[in-house]
């Protein structure tokens, strides 16, 4: 059996319904969000679904940058294996995009 779902601590979730219940909980999903002075919105969340495609540690967190909170067309994305990496990545993404026009 191949594991595709993980909780925020990186522990495998074997039941899809267990993952789905956690995924519905906005407070559980949200790691960080920042509205930059230029209007861009940086959002970091736990996705719990491994986006690594079987090579290396599971990528279960994601930071996305959007033109604004009202425009969900992403302009940058990074994925991470741990919450600590995701928090650091969120800061890096904010620094990267806060001065871009």
C-alpha positions in Angstrom: 0.0 0.0 0.0 1.3 3.4 -1.0 0.8 6.3 1.4 -0.2 9.6 -0.2 -1.6 11.5 2.8 0.2 12.9 5.8 -0.8 15.0 8.8 1.0 18.3 9.8 3.6 16.4 11.7 4.4 14.3 8.6 2.8 11.1 10.0 1.1 9.0 7.4 -2.7 9.0 7.2 -4.0 5.7 5.9 -7.7 6.7 5.6 -8.7 9.2 3.0 -11.7 10.3 5.1 -9.3 11.2 8.0 -7.3 13.4 5.7 -10.4 15.0 4.2 -11.7 16.0 7.7 -8.4 17.6 8.5 -8.4 19.3 5.1 -11.8 20.8 5.7 -10.6 22.5 8.8 -9.3 25.9 7.7 -7.5 26.5 11.0 -5.7 23.2 10.7 -4.7 23.9 7.1 -3.5 27.5 7.5 0.2 27.9 8.4 0.7 31.6 7.5 -0.7 34.3 5.3 0.6 37.7 4.5 -0.9 40.6 2.5 2.1 42.5 1.1 2.1 46.3 0.7 2.0 45.9 -3.1 -1.3 44.0 -2.7 0.0 40.5 -3.3 -1.2 37.8 -1.0 1.2 35.1 0.2 -0.5 32.0 1.6 1.2 28.9 3.1 -1.0 25.9 3.9 -0.8 22.2 4.8 -2.1 20.2 1.9 -1.4 16.8 3.3 -1.3 15.2 -0.1 2.2 14.2 -1.2 3.2 16.2 -4.3 6.6 14.6 -4.4 5.5 11.8 -6.8 7.4 9.1 -4.9 10.9 10.6 -5.1 12.2 12.0 -1.8 10.4 13.0 1.3 6.7 13.9 0.9 5.9 17.5 0.0 2.8 18.3 2.1 3.0 22.0 2.6 2.6 24.7 -0.1 3.3 28.5 -0.3 1.5 30.3 -3.1 1.7 33.9 -4.2 -1.4 35.6 -5.7 -1.8 39.0 -7.4 -4.3 39.8 -4.6 -6.6 38.1 -2.2 -9.4 38.5 -4.8 -7.3 37.0 -7.7 -6.6 33.3 -7.2 -4.3 33.0 -10.3 -1.1 32.0 -8.7 2.1 33.6 -9.8 4.6 31.6 -7.7 4.6 28.4 -5.7 6.9 26.3 -3.6 6.3 23.0 -1.7 7.9 21.7 1.5 8.1 18.5 3.5 7.9 20.0 7.1 6.0 22.8 8.8 9.4 24.4 9.8 10.5 24.5 6.1 7.1 25.9 5.1 7.4 28.7 7.7 10.9 29.6 6.5 9.7 29.3 2.9 6.8 31.7 3.6 9.2 34.3 4.8 11.5 33.8 1.8 8.5 34.2 -0.6 7.3 37.4 1.2 10.8 38.8 0.9 11.0 37.8 -2.8 7.7 39.4 -3.8 7.2 42.4 -1.5 9.2 44.9 -3.7 8.2 43.6 -7.1 5.9 45.9 -9.1 
